[in-house]
Amino acid sequence: MFNNPYVILLTITLIITSASYIVEHIYPIINDFYKINFTPMFILRYIHFLAFIYFTTFLVLFNYKSTDAIIYITLAVLLSSSWKILECCIISYYELKHYNVDHNEYLTNYHPCLCIFFREYQDIAISIMGIIMAFTFYYILAYNKIIPFSYKLILGAIFTYLFIDNVIQTRIYNKKLKYPTSSDSFINKYL
């Protein structure tokens, strides 16, 4: 059972998600912790931790020479694209909406699930995870023989653009964006 990397990934995520509730119960990040709806929050937080753990432990859990690598590359490009298009992490946005707070008071670099464990160091944690994700992405492109070279060039260029743009906007220019006022805002800005 625990020879399957997906089972290991899902189990680790469940443990960390559960631990986050215990830690948040003891040290709440937002004062109205007891007013949240736990079921949707648990699901959102589980998905968020699943993404963090998957993108940072891929080289440990999975075979980078297998078709698992194609899934990783696809998800990494989709994730980076969503950050560019939406200008925030959509999971963090919905997670914040389940707290009894005005989510517009928070900047888009605020991730409640990471803040639980890392508090004021969550930006450092995000940066380290981003570096690991980029390293893994380029490592797969360099050493995976399944992905055709032309696709590697295209995917590498797209990911590099998205990743560097995110770093420039958030780290170098210190672009501080607030979360959108409503879910419709994500779509309306492109209409």
C-alpha positions in Angstrom: 0.0 0.0 0.0 2.7 2.5 0.9 4.8 1.5 -2.1 2.5 3.7 -4.2 3.8 7.3 -4.3 0.3 8.7 -4.7 -0.9 6.9 -1.5 2.2 8.3 0.3 1.5 11.8 -1.0 -2.2 11.7 0.0 -1.3 10.3 3.4 1.3 12.9 4.1 -1.1 15.6 3.0 -3.8 14.3 5.3 -1.5 14.3 8.3 -0.2 17.8 7.6 -3.7 19.1 7.0 -4.9 17.6 10.2 -1.9 19.0 12.1 -2.7 22.5 10.7 -6.1 22.4 12.4 -4.5 21.4 15.7 -1.9 24.1 15.5 -4.5 26.7 14.4 -6.7 25.6 17.3 -3.9 26.4 19.7 -2.5 29.4 17.9 -5.2 30.9 15.7 -3.9 33.0 12.7 -7.3 34.8 12.5 -9.3 35.5 15.6 -12.6 34.1 14.4 -11.2 30.6 13.9 -14.1 29.0 15.6 -16.7 30.6 13.3 -15.3 29.0 10.1 -17.1 26.2 8.2 -14.7 23.3 8.8 -15.7 21.0 6.0 -15.1 23.2 3.0 -12.1 24.7 4.7 -10.6 21.3 5.3 -11.1 20.4 1.6 -9.5 23.6 0.4 -6.6 23.3 2.8 -6.1 19.7 1.9 -5.9 20.6 -1.8 -3.5 23.4 -1.0 -1.2 21.3 1.0 -1.5 18.5 -1.7 -0.2 21.0 -4.2 2.6 22.3 -2.0 3.8 18.8 -1.1 3.4 17.4 -4.6 5.5 20.2 -6.2 8.2 20.0 -3.5 8.6 16.3 -3.1 8.1 15.0 -6.6 11.8 14.0 -7.1 11.7 12.1 -3.8 8.4 10.3 -4.3 8.1 9.8 -8.1 10.1 8.7 -11.1 11.1 11.7 -13.1 11.7 9.5 -16.1 8.2 8.1 -16.2 4.9 9.5 -17.4 4.4 10.9 -13.9 6.8 13.7 -15.0 4.4 14.7 -17.8 1.7 15.1 -15.2 4.1 17.3 -13.1 5.1 19.4 -16.0 1.5 19.9 -17.1 0.4 20.9 -13.6 3.3 23.2 -13.1 2.5 25.1 -16.2 -1.2 25.2 -15.4 -0.5 26.4 -11.9 1.9 29.1 -13.0 -0.6 30.2 -15.7 -3.4 30.5 -13.1 -1.2 32.8 -11.0 -0.5 35.0 -14.0 -4.1 35.2 -15.1 -5.8 35.5 -11.7 -3.0 37.4 -10.1 -3.3 35.4 -6.9 -3.7 31.8 -5.6 -7.3 30.9 -6.2 -7.2 28.3 -3.3 -5.9 30.9 -0.8 -8.6 33.3 -2.0 -11.4 30.8 -1.3 -9.7 29.7 1.9 -9.7 33.2 3.2 -13.4 33.7 2.2 -14.3 30.9 4.7 -12.9 32.9 7.6 -15.3 35.4 9.1 -13.1 38.3 7.9 -12.9 40.8 5.1 -10.6 39.0 2.7 -9.9 42.2 0.9 -7.7 43.3 3.8 -5.2 40.6 2.9 -2.5 40.8 0.2 -2.4 38.0 -2.4 0.9 36.7 -1.0 -0.9 35.7 2.2 -1.6 32.0 2.3 -3.5 31.0 5.5 -2.5 27.3 5.4 1.2 28.2 5.3 0.8 31.0 7.8 -0.3 28.4 10.3 3.1 26.8 10.4 5.4 29.5 9.2 3.7 32.7 10.5 5.8 35.8 9.5 8.2 33.5 7.6 5.6 32.3 5.1 7.2 34.4 2.3 10.5 32.6 2.8 8.7 29.2 2.8 6.9 30.2 -0.5 10.2 31.3 -2.0 11.9 28.0 -1.1 9.0 26.0 -2.4 9.1 28.0 -5.7 12.8 27.3 -6.1 12.3 23.6 -5.5 9.4 23.6 -8.0 11.5 25.4 -10.6 14.4 23.1 -10.0 12.2 20.0 -10.3 10.6 21.4 -13.5 14.0 22.0 -15.2 15.4 18.7 -13.9 12.6 16.8 -15.5 13.0 18.7 -18.8 16.7 18.0 -18.8 16.6 14.3 -17.9 13.2 12.9 -19.0 13.5 11.0 -22.3 9.7 10.6 -22.8 9.0 14.3 -23.5 10.0 15.3 -27.1 12.7 18.0 -27.3 10.5 20.5 -29.1 7.9 20.3 -26.3 10.7 20.7 -23.8 11.7 24.0 -25.4 8.1 25.3 -25.6 7.2 24.2 -22.1 10.5 25.5 -20.7 10.0 28.9 -22.3 6.4 29.2 -21.1 7.3 28.2 -17.5 10.4 30.4 -17.5 8.3 33.4 -18.6 5.6 32.7 -16.0 8.0 32.0 -13.2 10.3 35.0 -13.8 7.3 37.3 -14.3 6.0 36.2 -10.9 9.3 36.7 -9.3 9.7 40.1 -10.8 6.2 41.3 -9.9 6.2 39.9 -6.3 9.8 40.0 -5.2 11.7 42.6 -7.2 8.9 45.2 -7.7 7.3 44.2 -4.5 3.9 44.4 -6.2 1.3 44.2 -3.4 -2.1 43.2 -4.7 -5.2 42.7 -2.6 -7.5 39.8 -3.2 -10.4 40.6 -5.5 -13.7 41.8 -4.0 -15.7 38.9 -5.4 -15.3 35.8 -7.5 -16.7 37.6 -10.5 -13.7 40.0 -10.4 -11.5 37.2 -11.8 -13.5 37.1 -15.0 -14.7 40.8 -15.2 -11.2 42.2 -15.5 -10.7 40.4 -18.8 -14.1 41.4 -20.3 
